[in-house]
């Protein structure tokens, strides 16, 4: 049995209150991991091309107000 499968099976057995607590924890964990990845990508310049394209679209009037 893989670790992931064991985790999946354990989660399926959680009582509702524990599952809700796990969801909250995992959501915060996942958001922090996403933020860290975005920060690393920004610092390394991996997002520069997309930012430049977005700014060019904005300056040329192609952007729409939200």
N, C-alpha and C positions, 0 to 999 in steps of 0.2 A: 504494500500500500504506500502510495506517495504521501508526502507531507501535505500537499494541497488537498488530496482526497480526504485525508484525515481531518483537516481543518473544515472542509465542506461538510463532512458528516457531523462533526462536533457542533457546527453552527446550526445545522438542521435540528439538533436536539435541544437547543437553548429554549428556555421558557421565554415568553413574550417580553417580559421586563428586561431580561438579560440580552435578548436580541436587540431591543431598542437601545440599550446602553452600548452594545457592540457597534451598532450602526452609527451612533454619534461619534464614538471613538474612531471608527474607520474613516468616517467622513473627514474628521479633522486631520487624521494621519495622511489621507490621500491628498487633501488640499495642501498640506505642508510640503509633501513630496512634489506636487505640481508646481508650487511656488518656487521651490528650490531649483527645479529643472528650468523654469522660465528665466530665473535670475542667472543661472549658468549659461543658458543659450544667449541671453542678452549680453552678458559680460564677454562672451567669446566672439560676438559679432554675427552669430548665426541668424539673427533676426534683422540685421541691417538692411538686407535687400528688400524684405517685405515692408519694413518701415519706410524706406525710400520710395517704394512703389505707392504706398498709401499716401504719403505726403505729395507725391507728384499728382496723383488722382485728385487730391483735395485742392491743390493749387490750380489745377486745370479746370476745376468746376465739375468734375465727374462725381464727387462725393454728394450724398444726399443727407439731409438733416434727419435725425432719428426722432 
